Amino acid sequence: MSTRLPDSPTPKELGYHFPAEFAPHRATWLSWPHKEASWPGKIDTIYTPYAQFIKELAKGENVCINVADKIMQVGASYHLQKAGVDMQQVHFFLHPTNDAWCRDHGPAFLINPAENKKAIVDWGYNAWGNKYPPFDLDDVVPSLIGAKLNLKVFHPGIVMEGGSVEFNGKGTLMTSTACLLNPNRNPQLTQQQIEEYLIHYYGVEQILWVDEGIIGDDTDGHIDDTVRFVNEDTVLTVIEENKNDENYELLQHNLKQLKEMRLFNGKQLNIVELPMPDELIYEDQRLPASYANFYIANRSVIVPTFRSKKDEKALQIIQECFPGREVVGIDSTDIIWGLGSFHCLSQQEPLI
């Protein structure tokens, strides 16, 4: 290893790891949407489905929302109360942000079960390869939350986004070469060096790589649009049924890679295929609509739907993978104009 990890000892060496999303949460963290340029001409239409999302979350856990100031908090409260959200479950934090994508700029929460401790990793954040400056406010959000919650904060000093990594909670992390090896993130690091950071800062044992993301994804191929763990050895992966669609070959390639993988314990993956929705185009732009961008909450699995004839089939497949949770579909047709959906907007804080 030619690179030097900045924190010594590392989170892994101290007994920390990043739990799977399907493990119990204390809370879900969000950053209230306010950047009109992320939903040009449509931002006012997203608050109804966004409030529905929060209403579902609040049925089973706390919801922590970053807002810029008291004025934004009042506006957010109006939308949530109008939707019938249980406001006793909602907690606002005055942490200004540039944008709403808390999966990527929010804290990566680690737990140390042996010592009953929680910590945060504050990865560097550059808005997916410096695509959407400014991002200075987003970049410091994890440390602000760490200070507020009085948690230890680790600083790896490299760029990483929560949507680019997926966990089974038993030592395996899955990611994509399209994103993590893109030179607009960490051009100074080799694949092996990036793996060292992932292993030591997320507390995992192995890194599995698929190559491709989906068309229209401005994150350069986040894994949370393509492959998701539903338990320690089962993944849902999206496939495109139309051979003439641009996503068909890309997703078949990922599927082939998944079939060849072995988990840390030597097992093959159980692979459940999930259809892609019908192609969604707005203002001549292909949008990254994917049913894989669901969020696993304590009581439910909240799935983006797209007014597609495949919505119901996708919800049924996901429900079969989560027998202990209710699968709830929420229309994400307007939200996806921002090029992300419910998983991109949220970050879980584990219970310990």
Sequence and secondary structure as in RCSB ss.txt:
>XXXX:A:sequence
MSTRLPDSPTPKELGYHFPAEFAPHRATWLSWPHKEASWPGKIDTIYTPYAQFIKELAKGENVCINVADKIMQVG
ASYHLQKAGVDMQQVHFFLHPTNDAWCRDHGPAFLINPAENKKAIVDWGYNAWGNKYPPFDLDDVVPSLIGAKLN
LKVFHPGIVMEGGSVEFNGKGTLMTSTACLLNPNRNPQLTQQQIEEYLIHYYGVEQILWVDEGIIGDDTDGHIDD
TVRFVNEDTVLTVIEENKNDENYELLQHNLKQLKEMRLFNGKQLNIVELPMPDELIYEDQRLPASYANFYIANRS
VIVPTFRSKKDEKALQIIQECFPGREVVGIDSTDIIWGLGSFHCLSQQEPLI
>XXXX:A:secstr
  S  SSSS TTTTT B   TTS EEEEEEE    GGGSTTTHHHHHHHHHHHHHHHHTTSEEEEEESSHHHHHH
HHHHHHHTT  GGGEEEEE   SSS HHHHS EEEEETTTTEEEEE  B  HHHHTS   HHHHTHHHHHHHHHT
 EEE   SB  GGG EE SSSEEEEEHHHHT TTT TT  HHHHHHHHHHHHT SEEEEE    TT TTS  GGG
TEEEEETTEEEEEE   TTSTHHHHHHHHHHHHHH B TTS B EEEEEE     EETTEE    TT  EE SSE
EEEEE S TTHHHHHHHHHHH TTSEEEEEE TTGGGGT  HHHHEEEEE  
